[in-house]
């Protein structure tokens, strides 16, 4: 794969603040490309709790700003006020509606979404039942109705950074009573998304 030459090592590092759902993939790409980027990951379930996402993201940005660090945000449009937050902190985010789009690319994402996919990543699979019941309650009939109303299958995405989470994925699919399918995904699209965001942020004056 192409190596993205972005930042000389002698320059001050950039701090990437964002969702921890793809932390292993992001860390691998930072190491591979030798980007001078530090990371600060937030809980991968925060998109389900907008108040917490707002509080924790803004707090993390403020803390880094007080330390004189330049930040970039690894999030999609996961909060209705995301662009306002970015503007207020004079930073920018990775392009893409969500982390799945950043990983797959828009066309493949839409192709599977239109077929009824619910995208499952390793971190979500490993915390599935408590994450789902915290959002939707304990009534299994209601939970399954919610999933069946908009999804036809669970599509587990397997990246080169994943451990074997097949058992957790199978359990998650059974929990919502949907069939499970698998897709192996490379990191090429995510790499280009990260490189673009880093380049845009470093080019900005503030």
Buried (B, 14 or more C-beta within 10 A) or exposed (E): EEEBEBBEEEEEEBBBBBBBBBBBBBBBBBEEBEBBBBBBBBBBBBBBBEEBBBEBBBEBBEBBBEEEBBBBBBBBEBBEEBEEBBEEBBBBBBBBEBBBBBBBBBEBBEEBBEEEBBBBBBBBBBBBEEBBBEEBEEEEEEBBEBBEEEBBBBBBBBBEBBEEBBEBBBBBBEBBEBEBBEBEBEBEBBBBBBBBBBEBBBEEEE
